[in-house]
Amino acid sequence: MRYAAPETLQSAVSLLAAANGDARVLAGGTDLLVQIRADVLDPELIVDIKKIPDTRSVSEERGGWRIGAAVTGAELKEHPRLKKVWPGVVEAANLIGSTQIQGRATLGGNLGNGSPAADSVPALIAAGAVATVAGPDGKRDIPVEDVLLGPRKLSLRRGEFMVSFLLPPRPPRSSDAYLRFIPRTEMDIAVVGAGVNVSLDGSGVITAARVSLGAVAEKVLLVPEAAQAIIGSTLDQAAQQRLEAAARGACRPIDDKRGTVQFRTEVAGVLARRAALIARERARNA
Ligand SMILES: Cc1cc2nc3c(=O)[nH]c(=O)nc-3n(C[C@H](O)[C@H](O)[C@H](O)COP(=O)(O)OP(=O)(O)OC[C@H]3O[C@@H](n4cnc5c(N)ncnc54)[C@H](O)[C@@H]3O)c2cc1C
């Protein structure tokens, strides 16, 4: 097994593209190293991207925010302005694992691991985040909802990796929230996760929304029907019921020891509604 820690995007791309066998990007290692130790993976090449400045910075860009793919959850939490503008994204990243894990775990790794239950992914999708990917043909942008195709299956091409995520500009009175259900208080995999992002007009009517659900399908879902159910409302009782029904209607979960199909479907509706209420409250005060 070879290890490389390039300092430029170009050299990382060249290494990944030229690899003979399985080549893996290393960010925090909280998934990759565990899987190597458990003999699930045996890569020929590991490319550590943390020395590449573009993957490690958080900056304002075109009225939005660009977050490096190798920035950790702990670093996001210590960014007061980002936390104020995108509280849902930051809280999702800080639900990952424990304090120790959050010091290593990154957004790029959470998405790159390819789990439909990854906590930060519904929040990124609800935010309308776009992943900037570098590869042999240069850079390209992919909406986050189009990166994960199924368990361990990404739309990235050979030699490509995620450099950063761009969160769009925030209209006034906008905010987001992420909630998950786990059988215990922390250190567990989401049975259901829900990210909601809303914008309000001056009288509190929702003018734009995005709703995303995790762990209820083979990939993290963007649920436009759930967003449509609340746009044009103040999130009154009737809109909440419509939202719950639309969220449940999108679910096609597996049945396993963590939750039955019926339980996951029921909880998806409840969490979508609760996350929407939190996002609306935050937007009123934004
Ligand atoms: C104790 C423990 C608790 C955990 N709890 C949670 C939890 O509550 N919620 C949750 O969602 N996850 C959890 N995880 C899983 C893990 O911590 C997260 O998925 C984390 O975000 C992975 O980030 P990383 O930087 O460590 O990724 P790495 O392990 O470095 O990489 C993960 C995968 O993504 C690929 N990858 C990394 N960066 C990129 C990139 N920029 N472009 C393309 N591919 C890339 C790697 O090649 C690898 O296949 C837990 C893990 C542990 C060990």
The ligand as a Gaussian input file, in Angstrom:
#p B3LYP/6-31G(d) Opt

LIG

0 1
 C      -17.006000       5.992000      16.251000
 C      -17.589000       6.510000      14.967000
 C      -18.795000       7.184000      15.014000
 C      -19.364000       7.678000      13.840000
 N      -20.552000       8.350000      13.916000
 C      -21.115000       8.833000      12.787000
 C      -22.353000       9.549000      12.847000
 O      -22.927000       9.761000      13.910000
 N      -22.865000      10.014000      11.682000
 C      -22.250000       9.820000      10.486000
 O      -22.776000      10.289000       9.460000
 N      -21.075000       9.155000      10.404000
 C      -20.493000       8.658000      11.512000
 N      -19.288000       7.988000      11.443000
 C      -18.645000       7.803000      10.145000
 C      -17.567000       8.858000       9.808000
 O      -17.032000       9.452000      10.960000
 C      -18.133000       9.949000       8.890000
 O      -18.689000       9.396000       7.716000
 C      -17.079000      11.013000       8.533000
 O      -17.704000      12.186000       8.076000
 C      -16.082000      10.540000       7.484000
 O      -15.196000      11.613000       7.231000
 P      -13.626000      11.388000       7.158000
 O      -13.037000      12.693000       6.824000
 O      -13.121000      10.720000       8.379000
 O      -13.561000      10.397000       5.905000
 P      -12.450000       9.357000       5.472000
 O      -12.494000       8.168000       6.380000
 O      -11.141000      10.013000       5.287000
 O      -13.032000       8.945000       4.034000
 C      -14.273000       8.262000       3.940000
 C      -14.487000       7.820000       2.494000
 O      -14.715000       8.953000       1.665000
 C      -13.684000       9.067000       0.668000
 N      -13.346000      10.469000       0.639000
 C      -12.889000      11.245000       1.649000
 N      -12.751000      12.512000       1.254000
 C      -13.126000      12.555000      -0.052000
 C      -13.175000      13.595000      -1.025000
 N      -12.836000      14.849000      -0.710000
 N      -13.564000      13.282000      -2.276000
 C      -13.922000      12.003000      -2.591000
 N      -13.902000      10.984000      -1.700000
 C      -13.496000      11.260000      -0.443000
 C      -12.540000       8.169000       1.157000
 O      -11.779000       7.677000       0.084000
 C      -13.300000       7.088000       1.880000
 O      -13.781000       6.125000       0.964000
 C      -18.692000       7.481000      12.604000
 C      -17.462000       6.819000      12.568000
 C      -16.908000       6.332000      13.733000
 C      -15.565000       5.621000      13.680000

